[in-house]
């Protein structure tokens, strides 16, 4: 199946740099930047308590259009159905997740062209 056909949801990537204006103590502050891409988020496991009391956590996956290659990093926050107005994130819109580990590109095995960017996610608090 061609996963690129699923990339129809708007996904906002929030990338945090430690290069904002210094705070009162002279330490750098965080400066977020936002980009918006077409993508798809799906759940691969639900939270469930087993018979012996162990809890299996939720796991989520993300696929983004190929243009996002190199722009998504571990620790970035993504907002599913997020909206940007004048380059700023609209608060309380969409569901947020954190990128858990380094993302990777999925390539077409025949052409070796990047098909999409793939990452594992954790639900944000």
N, C-alpha and C positions, 0 to 999 in steps of 0.2 A: 504494500500500500504506500502511496506517496503521501508522507506526513505533511508536506508543504500545503496540501489542500485543507488541512485543519487549522492553519495559522490565520485565524480570522478575528481573534479577540485583540483588543488594544491592551498592551502591557507597558507600564511605565517602569523604567529602571531608575532607581535612586542610587547614585554612586556618591559616597562620602569621601572627601579629601581632607586631610589635616592641614589645610593651608588658608584658613579663614583669617580674619584680623585677630591679632593677639588679644587675649583676655586680660583682666586686671593683673594677673601674675606674670604676664609675658609669654604664656604658652599659646601655641597655635590653636585655633578653634576649628570646628568642623564646618566645611562648606559643601552643601549638597549640590549636585548637578543632576538634571533629569533628561532622559531621552525616552521616546515613545516608539514602540515597534509592534508589529503584528505578531501574535504568538498564540500559544495554547497551553493551558495548565490542566493537568489531570491527576486524580488521586490514584495511587497504586496500592495503598493499604490503609485500612481504617483502624482507629484506636479500639482495642478489644482486650478485655480481661479474660485470661484463660482459667481453666479449672483449678490450677495450683496457685492462682493469685498473681501471676506475672502479667504485666501490661505491655502489649505491643503498640508502639506509637504509629501515628499517621506518617505516611510518606507521600510525597508529591513530586511530580516531574514537570519540567518546562521545556517547550520547544519554541525558539524564536526564529524569525526570518534570517536568512543568511547575512544580511547587512549588519547584524549585531555582532558578528564574529570579532573578537578582540575588545569589545566594549562591555561585556558582562564579566564580572569578577566574583570570586568567593567573598561572601560577606555583604554583597550588594543586596538591597531590598528591592523586590519587585511588587508592583501593585497591579493585580488583575482587574481589568476594566477601569484603570486609573485615568484621570483626566488632567491635562495641563492647560493653564490659562496664562498667557504671556510668559511662558517658561517656568511657571511656578505650579506646584502640585496643588490640586483642589483637595482640601482636607475632607476626611470621612467619606471618600468615594472609593469603592473597590475593596478587594480583600488583599492583604499584604502577606508576603512570604519572604524569607531570607534564603539567599543562595548558599547551600550547604556544600562546600567544597568547590574545586575548580570546574567550571563548565568546559565542554568540549564540542568540537564541530563534528557533525555527522556528514560523511562524504558519500557520494554516489560511487559504488564500487567499480562501475564501468568507466565513468568519465573522470573520477577523482575530484569533481567539483563539489564545493560545500553545498549541502542541501539545507541544513538548518543548524542552529546552535542548541545544544541540549544541556540541561542542568538538573540536579536534584535540589529539592526545596524543603524547608521547614516552615511551618506556620509561624508568623510573627506574633509576638505577645501584644 
